[in-house]
Amino acid sequence: MIDLLLPSGVSVAEAFHDPPDLPLLGTEAEEVSRAVDKRRREFTTARWCARRALAGLGIGPVPIPRGERGAPVWPDGIVGSMTHCQGYRAAAVARDTDLRSLGIDAEEHLPLPDGVLGLVASEGEREHLAELARVRPGVHWDRLLFSAKESVYKAWFPLTRRWLGHDEAELVFAADGTFAARLLAHDPRVPAEGFTGRWAVDGALAVTAVTVPPHEPPPQG
């Protein structure tokens, strides 16, 4: 499902259940040795998806350890992102010559728990979501906003190595399945105009993706 939101050159793999007896590589097993079974299954299947996605780029099975702030550590020359929610796991990878960064997120297509929207959305965003709900009441826009902010953060962090709070990105959704993120935290390593992304809702899932294109070459002559 997420592959429909991503450009050519991105390799995607997904799973709708947790296959048994999947291997973990390198330090991965140690990283979830104290995790509950649910967390271990999510971690294991997401990395299985990641290795399948890497295989689509011709890269053999490699460990994908957790790095700073839990971000996955990809092989040299690769950018990527993973996500998991109830009934869905996915990974997307690309060569850093095709994209500078990318972020994906999947969520159950349900309303956010009470009180969460006020923590993740500005007053302007809440007004925007209310207008969207009048136009397309079948979409849980609050959950979609949460997912999009997760994708924004996953694209932001590899570029900056800095935290990005929910209040540091202002999102606007369009009916054509796109959204724009104005970044209120400025960093010279990210585009001044912010990020753009795509969204989709299909049955029980809401998914979002952000891609950061490579630097434009300097003009000739």
Sequence and secondary structure as in RCSB ss.txt:
>XXXX:A:sequence
MIDLLLPSGVSVAEAFHDPPDLPLLGTEAEEVSRAVDKRRREFTTARWCARRALAGLGIGPVPIPRGERGAPVWP
DGIVGSMTHCQGYRAAAVARDTDLRSLGIDAEEHLPLPDGVLGLVASEGEREHLAELARVRPGVHWDRLLFSAKE
SVYKAWFPLTRRWLGHDEAELVFAADGTFAARLLAHDPRVPAEGFTGRWAVDGALAVTAVTVPPHEPPPQG
>XXXX:A:secstr
 GGGGS TT EEEEESS  TT    TTHHHHTTTS HHHHHHHHHHHHHHHHHHHTTT       B GGG B   
TTEEEEEEEETTEEEEEEEETTT SEEEEEEEESS   TTTHHHH  HHHHHHHHHHHHH TTS HHHHHHHHHH
HHHHHHHHHH S   GGGEEEEE TTSEEEEEESS  TTS TT EEEEEEEETTEEEEEEEE         
